[in-house]
Amino acid sequence: MVIKVENLVKRYGELVVLDHFNLEVGEGEIFGLLGPNGSGKSTSIHCMLSLLTYDKGEVMLFDKKMTPKSYDIKKDIGIVMQNVAVFEELTVYENIDYFCSLYVKDKERRKELVESAIDFCALNSFVKFYPAKLSGGLLRRLNIACGIVHKPKLVIMDEPTVAVDPQSRNNILEGIKKLNKEGTTILYTSHYMEEIEQICTRIAIMDRGRIIAKGTKEELKAMIGLGEKITMEVYQLEREKLEELKKLPGVKMASYDGNILTIKSEKGRNNLSPILHYMEEGNVVFGKVYTEMPTLNDVFLEMTGKELRDNG
């Protein structure tokens, strides 16, 4: 097991940030860790890395107990945090070389690793640039190159694609999948649900300091009581008709906004036919109709709630 966390408790005074947090990540996984702001994701990562002390529990990495002085373990870990952490006074090449030098002292070997990281992150045309001259997407790629240059067995990525354009995001995600194919285990956090669905082998949803659900995306979707979502263009839907729609068998929720009717149905039912029948019988004029199965975002909101959370 690459990561094994058992009954981790972290308090700040009366505030319990991690409440008997448990996590297991196997070798070769891209494991997604999801949670609302303030759920404890970043705190759990800092505890796993022994950057924070904790009140109770145990962290095992590579089947060894992790402590602040576990340098033999730390050399096999790469970290790509949400905030870009590079030196403004160093060029792209010098930044990557510096971070590699923290792990690799042999200059020839380091040169090979730096050039490999530059190729991997497609930074070849920017090696002499200073960070201030790089776009947001290039900065993110530099941040990743600095985190993976020493060929770690485990890479922890905390929101690595935040605030980048779609092209850069796609480049980063393809790089993560390639890194995984080369044997690297990845712990990945993101607020972009489509990213998690696209690249993660298993996913855990945490809330209020503990894991509340885990599994593949298919397993998580099977845990909630939602079936297909039906979206229809409807012209002038009367409130009375909307209330009648809500009472149809299998309908869990119906809302109408800006000529768009959205209906969420119960799991395991085919609700489109009776809804269309109701619309035709009631002489309700409608246009295009779309149906889709629950997304990971639906699962997330169903399990953690829809209220806004404070940052943290």
C-alpha positions in Angstrom: 0.0 0.0 0.0 1.5 3.4 -1.0 -0.7 5.4 1.4 -2.4 4.1 4.5 -3.9 6.6 7.0 -5.7 5.3 10.0 -7.9 7.3 12.4 -6.2 10.6 11.9 -7.4 13.3 14.2 -6.3 17.0 13.9 -7.7 19.7 16.2 -7.2 23.4 16.4 -8.6 24.1 19.9 -12.2 23.1 19.8 -12.3 22.9 16.0 -11.9 19.3 14.7 -10.5 19.5 11.2 -9.8 15.8 10.7 -12.2 13.4 12.5 -10.8 9.9 12.4 -9.8 10.3 8.8 -8.9 7.0 7.0 -7.5 6.6 3.5 -5.8 3.8 1.5 -4.2 4.3 -1.9 -2.7 1.4 -3.8 0.3 1.3 -6.0 -0.3 2.6 -9.6 -3.6 4.4 -8.8 -4.6 7.9 -9.7 -6.7 8.5 -6.6 -9.0 11.5 -6.5 -9.7 13.3 -3.2 -12.8 15.5 -3.3 -14.4 17.7 -0.7 -16.0 21.1 -0.2 -13.9 24.1 0.9 -13.0 23.5 4.6 -13.6 19.7 4.4 -10.0 19.0 5.5 -8.3 18.0 2.2 -5.3 20.2 2.4 -4.9 19.5 6.2 -4.9 15.8 5.5 -2.2 16.1 2.9 -0.1 18.2 5.2 -0.4 15.6 7.9 0.4 12.8 5.5 3.6 14.7 4.6 4.4 15.4 8.3 4.3 19.1 7.6 1.6 19.3 10.4 1.5 17.4 13.7 -1.7 15.7 14.5 -3.5 14.6 17.7 -4.1 10.9 17.0 -3.7 8.3 14.3 -1.0 6.9 12.1 0.3 7.6 8.6 2.1 4.9 6.6 3.8 5.6 3.3 5.3 2.7 1.3 4.5 0.5 4.3 6.7 2.6 6.6 5.6 5.0 9.4 5.9 8.6 8.2 7.6 11.1 10.5 9.2 14.5 10.0 12.6 12.8 9.8 11.6 10.1 7.4 14.0 11.3 4.7 14.2 7.9 3.1 10.4 8.1 2.4 10.4 11.8 1.4 12.9 11.2 -1.4 10.3 9.1 -3.2 7.5 11.8 -2.9 6.8 14.6 -5.3 4.6 17.5 -4.4 2.7 19.9 -6.7 0.7 22.3 -4.5 -2.1 24.7 -5.6 0.1 27.8 -5.1 3.0 27.9 -7.6 6.2 27.6 -5.7 9.2 28.6 -7.9 12.0 31.1 -7.6 11.4 34.3 -9.6 15.1 35.0 -9.8 15.9 31.7 -11.5 15.1 30.6 -15.1 12.9 27.7 -15.9 16.0 25.4 -16.3 17.6 26.7 -13.1 14.4 26.2 -11.1 14.0 22.6 -12.2 17.7 21.9 -11.6 17.5 23.4 -8.1 14.6 21.2 -7.0 16.3 18.2 -8.5 19.5 19.0 -6.6 17.5 18.6 -3.3 17.4 14.8 -4.1 20.1 14.1 -6.6 23.7 15.3 -6.1 25.4 13.7 -9.1 25.5 16.4 -11.8 25.4 14.2 -14.8 22.4 12.3 -13.5 20.7 15.5 -12.5 21.2 16.9 -16.0 19.5 13.9 -17.5 16.5 14.2 -15.1 16.1 17.9 -15.7 16.1 17.5 -19.4 13.6 14.6 -19.1 11.3 16.8 -17.0 11.6 19.7 -19.5 10.6 17.3 -22.3 7.8 15.8 -20.3 6.2 19.2 -19.5 6.9 20.6 -23.0 9.0 23.5 -21.7 11.8 23.1 -24.2 11.2 26.5 -25.8 11.1 28.3 -22.4 14.2 27.1 -20.6 15.8 30.5 -20.4 12.6 32.3 -19.4 12.1 33.7 -15.9 8.7 32.9 -14.2 7.5 36.5 -14.6 7.5 36.0 -18.4 5.5 32.8 -18.3 1.7 32.4 -18.8 -0.4 30.8 -16.1 -0.4 27.5 -18.0 3.4 27.5 -18.4 3.8 28.4 -14.7 1.7 25.4 -13.8 3.8 23.1 -16.0 7.0 24.5 -14.5 5.5 23.8 -11.0 4.8 20.2 -12.1 8.3 19.8 -13.6 9.9 20.9 -10.3 7.7 18.4 -8.4 8.4 15.3 -10.6 12.0 15.9 -11.8 13.5 13.4 -9.3 11.2 10.6 -10.6 9.2 10.1 -7.3 7.2 6.9 -6.8 4.3 9.0 -5.3 3.2 12.4 -6.5 0.6 14.5 -4.5 -1.1 17.1 -6.7 -3.4 19.7 -5.0 -5.4 21.6 -7.6 -2.7 21.6 -10.2 -4.9 23.0 -13.0 -6.6 25.9 -11.2 -6.9 29.1 -13.2 -5.4 27.8 -16.5 -6.9 27.8 -20.0 -8.5 24.7 -21.5 -5.5 23.9 -23.7 -3.1 24.0 -20.8 -5.4 22.0 -18.6 -5.6 19.3 -21.3 -1.8 19.3 -21.6 -1.4 18.9 -17.8 -4.0 16.1 -17.6 -2.4 14.2 -20.5 0.9 14.5 -18.7 -0.6 13.2 -15.5 -1.9 10.1 -17.3 1.4 9.6 -19.0 3.2 9.9 -15.6 0.9 7.3 -14.2 1.5 4.9 -17.1 5.2 5.1 -16.3 4.4 3.7 -12.8 3.9 6.7 -10.6 1.1 6.6 -8.0 -0.8 9.9 -7.8 -3.0 11.5 -5.2 -5.1 14.2 -6.9 -7.4 16.9 -5.6 -9.4 19.2 -7.7 -12.7 21.2 -7.8 -13.1 20.3 -11.5 -15.3 17.3 -11.4 -14.8 16.5 -15.1 -11.0 16.2 -14.4 -11.6 13.7 -11.6 -14.0 11.6 -13.8 -11.5 11.7 -16.7 -8.3 10.6 -15.0 -9.0 9.0 -11.6 -9.2 5.2 -11.0 -10.8 5.6 -7.6 -12.3 8.6 -5.8 -13.0 9.5 -2.2 -15.4 12.2 -1.1 -14.6 13.8 2.3 -16.7 16.2 4.3 -16.2 17.6 7.8 -12.9 15.9 8.3 -13.7 12.3 7.3 -14.3 10.1 4.2 -18.0 9.8 3.6 -17.9 7.7 0.4 -15.3 6.1 -1.8 -15.1 3.9 -4.9 -14.9 4.1 -8.7 -17.0 6.8 -10.3 -19.5 4.1 -11.3 -19.7 2.9 -7.7 -20.2 6.4 -6.4 -23.0 7.2 -8.9 -24.7 4.0 -7.8 -24.8 5.2 -4.2 -27.2 8.1 -4.7 -30.9 7.9 -5.5 -30.8 9.9 -8.7 -31.5 8.6 -12.2 -31.5 10.4 -15.5 -31.7 14.2 -15.7 -34.1 15.5 -18.3 -33.8 19.0 -19.8 -36.5 20.5 -22.0 -37.1 23.8 -23.8 -40.6 24.7 -22.7 -42.5 27.8 -23.6 -44.7 29.5 -20.9 -45.0 26.7 -18.4 -47.7 27.5 -15.9 -46.9 27.1 -12.2 -49.8 24.7 -11.9 -48.3 22.4 -14.6 -44.9 22.5 -12.9 -46.5 21.4 -9.6 -48.3 18.6 -11.4 -45.0 17.5 -13.0 -43.4 17.3 -9.5 -46.0 14.8 -8.5 -45.5 12.4 -11.4 -44.2 9.0 -10.3 -40.4 8.8 -10.4 -39.8 12.6 -10.4 -37.5 13.7 -7.6 -37.2 17.4 -8.5 -38.5 19.7 -11.2 -37.5 23.3 -11.8 -38.3 25.9 -14.5 -36.1 28.9 -15.3 -35.7 30.9 -18.5 -37.8 28.6 -20.6 -35.7 25.6 -19.5 -37.4 22.8 -17.6 -35.1 20.5 -15.6 -36.3 17.3 -14.1 -34.3 14.9 -12.0 -35.7 11.4 -11.7 -35.3 8.4 -9.4 -32.7 5.8 -10.0 -33.7 2.8 -12.1 -36.7 4.3 -13.8 -37.3 5.4 -17.4 -39.2 8.7 -16.8 -38.9 10.3 -20.2 -41.9 8.6 -21.8 -44.5 9.5 -19.1 -43.2 13.1 -19.0 -43.5 13.5 -22.7 -47.0 11.9 -22.5 -47.9 14.4 -19.8 -46.7 17.4 -21.9 -48.6 16.3 -25.0 -51.8 15.6 -23.0 -51.6 18.9 -21.3 -50.9 20.8 -24.6 -47.6 22.1 -23.3 -45.4 23.4 -26.2 -41.8 22.2 -25.9 -38.7 22.1 -28.1 -35.5 20.3 -27.7 -35.2 17.5 -25.1 -31.9 16.3 -23.6 -31.3 13.4 -21.2 -28.2 12.5 -19.2 -27.3 10.1 -16.4 -26.0 11.5 -13.1 -22.5 13.1 -13.1 -19.9 13.0 -10.4 -20.9 16.6 -9.6 -24.5 15.3 -8.9 -23.0 12.7 -6.5 -20.8 15.4 -4.8 -23.7 17.8 -4.2 -26.1 15.0 -3.1 -23.6 13.8 -0.5 -22.1 17.1 0.7 -25.1 19.4 0.3 -25.5 22.5 -1.9 -24.8 25.3 0.7 -21.8 27.5 0.2 -18.8 26.7 2.3 -16.1 29.1 3.6 -12.7 28.8 2.0 -10.1 26.6 3.6 
